[in-house]
Amino acid sequence: MSGAPAGAATRSWRLRGPATVSGAVGVPGDKSISHRALLLGAMAHGTTAIHGLLQGEDCRTTMAALRALGVEVAESPDGTLCVHGRGPEAWREPESVLDAGNSGTTLRLLAGVLAGRPFCSLLTGDGSLRRRPMRRIVDPLRAMGATVLGRAQGGFPPLAIGGGRLGGIAWRSPVASAQVKSAILLAGLQAAGETSVTEPLLSRDHTERMLSAFGLVPRRDGTTVTVPGGRRLTAAALTVPGDLSSAAFFLVAAAAGGPGELCVRDVGVNPTRTGLLDVLERMGAEVRRERGRVVGGEPVADLVVRGRGLRGVRVGAELIPRLIDEVPALAVAAALADGETVISGAAELRVKEVDRLSAVAEELGRMGAAIAATEDGLCIRGRAPLRGAAVSSRGDHRMAMSLAVAALFADGETVVRDVACADISFPGFARVLAETAPACGIREETAGV
């Protein structure tokens, strides 16, 4: 798992329940869109101005990698991030290893671009990332003509990539993964001929939408998306909407709470990402979308949730690609609902920052939840009384914030350990939670050297 190095100072949140959320809140920019804005801006010609970019650790890792490849990335006084692109042909061979830290998006998408560059690149990450599967991108990149070496025949990082002279392919992915799809498409932009990716289910389509903003409109047929090679991308002005995955923690807290109302402003509501909203409505929550509009090709709205009693539901594989990152938060909602909730088809969560299925079951179980991990999901019997406890994020940012939400509904005090990881996707989470749920009295503590 990721987390603080041995002997380093560790951060914890101490908070008490019960407490409810209400009012209005904003959340940081979408992490998936922020990564893509940086990478496509670096592949384009001209200056791409990005407003609302997530300033979390993962996105800063992508910025650092691009700078190491010779791309100029600058922040203006008003917070706008400017990427001065000269096309991927201007990228230079990095002098050192490119460290993706904890970011699977950085490593996988960057590998796709580097597969088309005629030099050697070395990609690695932290201990957690080095355990995440890479054959799902290595195999198609090799099929396109890149040389990719890695541990276990390319199964795990570090990866060594010798790129250039790619040929387009028609790839049928065994998993619905936006990271896999995007890595292949980004390589395909530099290949001879067309490149297509077919998925078993439609994954997030942020890459396809953003390519259109850069002047290249992919062709879609069902779950197959196709891009031509050799096309020049033109710089764009982009605005990153709020991240639905970050909003999820507050949406769940509001849906499971009392009759109060919470508004989360300016959230991206791309249909490939809104599975959580669908499930919360099926569970009985009132979820409204207000001020709907389109920003940079992405649908955006204010999300208003009113607390009502929730009921258990079944969530199958067909929904998982649309809520994969929200399953830990959804598990909290299920623990607070009447009846049983069964989540299946989510085996992909076993190869995230941690094994999220086991981690969610064990840590919520410490708080009294009646929850068990299955081979590919979770079985949760709701309304078991939650109690304050000492729990751990295990170095996983989504675990940290989900456990904080659970603490709002627990009797007594909860300590969530190892919470520095929350800065990966939601810097300032504790401050925002304190504003919307002041009764929880959340405070951050630091221990160790």
PyMOL commands that set and color helices and strands:
alter all, ss='L'
color gray80, all
select helices_A, chain A and resi 31-43+57-68+88-90+104-114+129-131+135-144+151-154+178-188+206-213+244-256+275-282+320-322+324-335+347-351+356-366+397-408+420-424+429-436+438-440
alter helices_A, ss='H'
color red, helices_A
select strands_A, chain A and resi 10-17+23-26+45-51+72-75+81-86+98-99+120-124+147-150+156-162+170-172+194-198+219-221+224-228+237-239+261-268+286-295+298-306+314-315+340-343+370-373+378-381+390-392+412-417+443-447
alter strands_A, ss='S'
color yellow, strands_A
deselect
rebuild
show_as cartoon
